[in-house]
Amino acid sequence: MRINHMERQLRHLARRRQAWRYRRFIIRQILGGAAHQAGYMAAGVTVPVLWH
């Protein structure tokens, strides 16, 4: 009974770790895209400011 409980807990932890990895991947994708767009916007704003 004790071993079964530990095994179930390990399986649950593995599933949570997998979900966390997936979530982190998605967050990185979203943040990467947002940073990319922010970089373009910052460049678009900075260039006119520097020229004037």
Secondary structure, DSSP 8 states (H G I E B T S, - for coil): -HHHHHHHHHHHHHHHHHHHHHHHHHHHHHHHHHHHHHHHHHHHHHHHHHH-
